[in-house]
Amino acid sequence: LLNGGLGLNVLTDKIAQQEFLGINLSYAYRIELAGGNLGVGLSVGVLQDGVDVSSIVTQTQSDPNIPSSSDKASSFDLGLGLYYNSDKMYVGLSSKHLNEPTISSGSNIINIKRHYYLTAGYLHEINTSFLLKPSLLLRSEGVTTSIDLTSLVEYNNRLWGGVSYRVLDRA
């Protein structure tokens, strides 16, 4: 019926009177392509930020740093991704917060930047017992970038070990 999969992601974070909520509905569709599979994913949702001032106690009646009433604001959020894999390799490209949402309430403005992700990996058969699996993950929001380089060695499909190196964030 769906020719893919559905997902729901709910994130909530509460620190003192500050509360953040994110709800995203995701859909992924997969098709066979060139000896492998191509997956296409879409995520739509809402992000909400707010403050509950009902439990704040102050010494002065009108502290200008504290909002006079509880305040919540929300914004639409959008994500998109592509992922291709075959028996020997995979590559994926995705982006979160494509529309760069802004959550603007009376007490706070949050500008969320678009984030990009690139992942790739390869399977190399050293011999009948050992496989080498190098991979990379690149993350960026357009200003800073980090890269994780990883390599795993697998023995007889039972034992594996590896190393990972993160290149420092670059501005």
Wavefront OBJ file of the C-alpha trace (Angstrom):
o trace
v 0.000 0.000 0.000
v 2.671 2.546 1.017
v 5.566 1.165 -1.115
v 7.882 2.369 1.647
v 7.939 3.097 5.332
v 6.538 5.664 7.741
v 8.232 7.057 10.814
v 7.374 9.407 13.640
v 9.983 11.319 15.622
v 9.018 13.190 18.795
v 11.626 15.257 20.633
v 10.938 17.117 23.837
v 13.393 19.045 25.963
v 12.533 20.911 29.146
v 15.037 22.937 31.129
v 13.510 24.890 34.023
v 10.668 26.922 32.480
v 11.979 26.639 28.888
v 10.326 23.907 26.807
v 11.112 22.716 23.260
v 9.040 20.254 21.199
v 9.711 18.801 17.760
v 7.363 16.429 15.921
v 8.277 15.060 12.487
v 6.495 12.567 10.256
v 8.781 10.790 7.774
v 8.124 8.729 4.665
v 10.728 6.693 2.792
v 10.298 5.095 -0.630
v 12.692 2.501 -2.091
v 13.197 1.405 -5.685
v 15.640 -0.997 -7.346
v 18.198 0.848 -9.452
v 21.412 -0.198 -11.240
v 22.022 -3.366 -9.221
v 21.148 -1.779 -5.893
v 18.426 0.145 -4.085
v 17.684 3.865 -4.074
v 15.807 5.236 -1.107
v 14.145 8.649 -1.087
v 12.933 10.112 2.182
v 10.866 13.157 3.131
v 10.236 14.563 6.583
v 7.649 17.204 7.503
v 6.936 18.490 10.954
v 6.628 21.289 13.434
v 9.075 22.756 15.946
v 7.780 24.604 19.013
v 9.570 26.614 21.689
v 8.075 28.261 24.725
v 8.411 29.428 28.272
v 6.042 28.808 31.204
v 6.334 31.728 33.611
v 3.679 30.520 36.079
v 6.265 28.950 38.403
v 8.880 31.734 38.290
v 9.354 33.589 41.565
v 11.052 37.000 41.446
v 12.006 39.586 44.048
v 10.721 42.466 41.967
v 7.280 42.589 40.401
v 8.371 43.691 36.928
v 11.719 42.140 36.046
v 12.360 43.119 32.385
v 14.313 39.888 31.774
v 11.326 37.677 32.556
v 8.309 37.590 30.233
v 5.068 38.791 31.804
v 3.074 35.819 30.485
v 3.678 32.296 29.173
v 4.639 32.330 25.537
v 4.881 29.630 22.827
v 5.688 29.840 19.142
v 6.111 27.249 16.417
v 7.387 26.823 12.878
v 7.113 24.326 10.010
v 10.134 22.036 9.419
v 11.185 20.096 6.300
v 13.849 17.449 5.541
v 14.852 15.401 2.489
v 17.287 12.556 1.828
v 18.605 10.144 -0.796
v 20.368 6.855 -0.040
v 21.787 4.367 -2.545
v 23.229 0.981 -1.590
v 24.442 -2.137 -3.339
v 26.282 -5.256 -2.162
v 29.645 -3.459 -2.104
v 28.942 0.215 -1.398
v 26.555 2.865 -0.130
v 26.216 6.627 -0.401
v 23.683 8.947 1.189
v 22.948 12.658 1.059
v 20.402 14.388 3.262
v 19.406 17.742 4.669
v 17.454 18.728 7.778
v 15.685 22.056 8.284
v 15.604 22.729 4.514
v 13.359 25.749 4.994
v 15.583 27.178 7.793
v 12.670 27.665 10.219
v 12.483 30.609 12.592
v 10.608 30.245 15.878
v 9.778 33.739 17.035
v 7.991 34.334 20.317
v 7.768 37.459 22.408
v 10.624 36.303 24.624
v 12.883 34.415 22.212
v 13.899 34.098 18.555
v 15.445 30.848 17.331
v 16.881 30.743 13.798
v 17.535 27.125 12.829
v 20.134 26.644 10.105
v 19.924 24.067 7.334
v 22.103 21.001 8.033
v 23.722 18.771 5.396
v 24.900 15.171 5.770
v 26.927 13.008 3.382
v 27.764 9.389 4.159
v 29.549 6.774 2.077
v 31.133 3.396 2.582
v 32.647 0.503 0.709
v 33.144 -3.228 1.291
v 36.512 -4.617 0.182
v 37.166 -8.358 0.391
v 40.804 -8.813 1.450
v 40.498 -12.611 1.282
v 37.840 -15.221 2.097
v 38.171 -14.555 5.849
v 38.723 -10.788 6.087
v 36.600 -7.848 4.935
v 37.643 -4.196 5.085
v 34.826 -1.634 5.498
v 35.983 1.993 5.216
v 33.362 4.763 5.571
v 32.939 8.481 6.042
v 30.357 10.842 7.495
v 30.444 14.558 6.681
v 28.234 17.014 8.610
v 27.854 20.726 7.911
v 25.455 23.599 8.443
v 27.315 25.768 5.933
v 29.690 27.404 8.434
v 31.390 24.541 10.273
v 32.091 21.078 8.940
v 33.119 17.854 10.641
v 34.220 14.621 9.025
v 34.303 11.170 10.631
v 36.550 8.611 8.921
v 36.046 5.014 10.024
v 37.448 1.654 9.008
v 36.292 -1.736 10.238
v 37.904 -5.120 9.700
v 35.615 -8.151 9.884
v 36.829 -11.717 10.401
v 34.703 -14.686 9.243
v 31.474 -12.738 9.704
v 31.876 -13.201 13.504
v 34.456 -10.785 14.877
v 35.128 -7.203 13.946
v 37.122 -4.233 15.147
v 37.936 -0.824 13.847
v 39.171 2.704 14.251
v 37.499 6.053 13.784
v 38.988 9.518 13.399
v 37.097 12.820 13.551
v 38.626 15.676 11.625
v 38.280 18.824 13.753
v 35.386 21.138 13.000
v 36.411 23.672 10.378
v 34.950 27.146 10.088
l 1 2 3 4 5 6 7 8 9 10 11 12 13 14 15 16 17 18 19 20 21 22 23 24 25 26 27 28 29 30 31 32 33 34 35 36 37 38 39 40 41 42 43 44 45 46 47 48 49 50 51 52 53 54 55 56 57 58 59 60 61 62 63 64 65 66 67 68 69 70 71 72 73 74 75 76 77 78 79 80 81 82 83 84 85 86 87 88 89 90 91 92 93 94 95 96 97 98 99 100 101 102 103 104 105 106 107 108 109 110 111 112 113 114 115 116 117 118 119 120 121 122 123 124 125 126 127 128 129 130 131 132 133 134 135 136 137 138 139 140 141 142 143 144 145 146 147 148 149 150 151 152 153 154 155 156 157 158 159 160 161 162 163 164 165 166 167 168 169 170 171
